[in-house]
């Protein structure tokens, strides 16, 4: 079976030297209306002119992975400053057993506040 971001069992069995992003989805974040990206294993390069979203992609990943996510974000982080529409940042990661990342020993305070585990549409593999 071919590795696929939609099939977590193949992602977990992939041969890799460390964790990597298999799929990234960003909706309504800063200047990004809708982005779905499946980066290649290894190094990926974001190229483009000024103010086209390169930093927004990196900041979205940083916001997703930060152990100290802010409980509030500025209205400029919302696409068209439409705070009511919200924004979504989702990612599928491959975390090989050899990476040593098998559980989180100290959950961040913001995760406790957001209660993401109570949402029925949340998926943790």
C-alpha positions in Angstrom: 0.0 0.0 0.0 1.3 3.4 -0.9 1.9 6.0 1.8 -1.0 8.4 2.0 -1.8 11.4 4.3 -5.3 9.9 4.5 -4.1 6.6 5.8 -2.3 7.0 9.2 -1.2 3.4 9.4 1.0 3.7 6.4 2.3 7.1 7.7 3.4 5.6 11.0 5.2 2.7 9.3 7.1 5.0 6.9 10.8 4.9 7.1 12.1 8.2 8.3 14.8 9.7 10.4 12.5 12.0 12.3 9.1 13.6 12.5 7.7 15.3 9.4 4.6 17.0 8.2 2.6 14.7 5.8 -0.3 17.1 5.2 -1.0 20.7 6.1 -4.3 22.5 5.6 -4.8 26.2 6.3 -8.1 27.9 5.9 -8.9 31.6 6.4 -5.6 32.5 8.1 -4.1 35.9 7.3 -4.0 36.1 3.5 -4.6 32.4 2.9 -8.1 31.6 2.0 -7.6 27.8 1.5 -4.3 25.9 1.2 -3.8 22.2 1.2 -0.2 21.1 1.0 1.5 17.7 1.1 5.2 18.5 1.6 7.8 16.1 0.5 10.0 14.3 3.0 13.2 16.1 3.6 13.7 19.8 2.9 11.0 21.9 1.3 11.5 25.4 -0.1 8.9 28.1 -0.1 9.5 30.6 -2.9 7.6 33.6 -4.0 7.4 37.3 -4.2 6.7 39.6 -1.3 3.5 39.4 0.7 2.2 36.1 -1.0 2.0 34.0 2.2 5.3 32.3 2.8 5.7 33.6 6.3 2.0 33.0 7.0 2.5 29.3 6.2 5.4 29.1 8.6 3.6 31.1 11.3 0.6 28.8 10.9 2.9 25.8 11.6 4.4 27.6 14.5 1.0 28.4 16.0 0.0 24.8 15.6 3.1 23.4 17.2 3.8 26.0 19.9 3.6 24.7 23.4 2.5 28.2 24.5 -0.2 29.1 22.0 -1.8 32.4 22.8 -5.3 32.3 24.0 -6.1 35.3 21.8 -4.8 36.2 18.3 -5.0 39.6 16.6 -7.8 40.2 14.1 -5.1 40.5 11.4 -4.6 36.7 11.7 -8.2 36.2 10.4 -8.7 36.2 6.6 -10.2 39.5 5.7 -10.3 40.3 9.5 -13.5 38.2 9.6 -13.1 37.0 13.2 -16.6 35.4 13.2 -15.6 33.0 10.4 -12.5 31.9 12.4 -9.6 30.1 10.9 -8.4 26.5 10.7 -4.9 25.0 10.8 -4.6 21.2 10.6 -1.7 18.9 10.0 -0.9 15.2 9.9 2.5 14.3 11.2 4.6 11.2 11.0 6.2 10.6 14.4 8.4 7.5 14.1 8.9 5.5 17.3 12.6 6.2 17.1 12.0 9.9 17.5 11.1 9.4 21.1 7.9 11.6 20.7 5.3 9.1 21.9 3.3 11.2 24.3 3.2 14.7 25.7 4.3 14.8 29.3 3.2 18.4 30.1 0.2 19.6 28.1 0.3 23.3 27.3 -2.0 25.6 29.2 -3.8 26.7 26.0 -4.7 23.1 25.1 -6.4 22.9 28.4 -8.3 26.1 27.7 -9.3 25.2 24.2 -10.5 21.7 25.2 -9.8 20.4 21.7 -10.3 16.8 22.8 -14.0 17.5 23.4 -14.6 18.3 19.7 -16.0 15.4 17.8 -14.2 16.5 14.6 -10.8 16.3 16.2 -8.7 13.3 15.3 -5.5 12.3 17.0 -3.4 9.4 15.5 
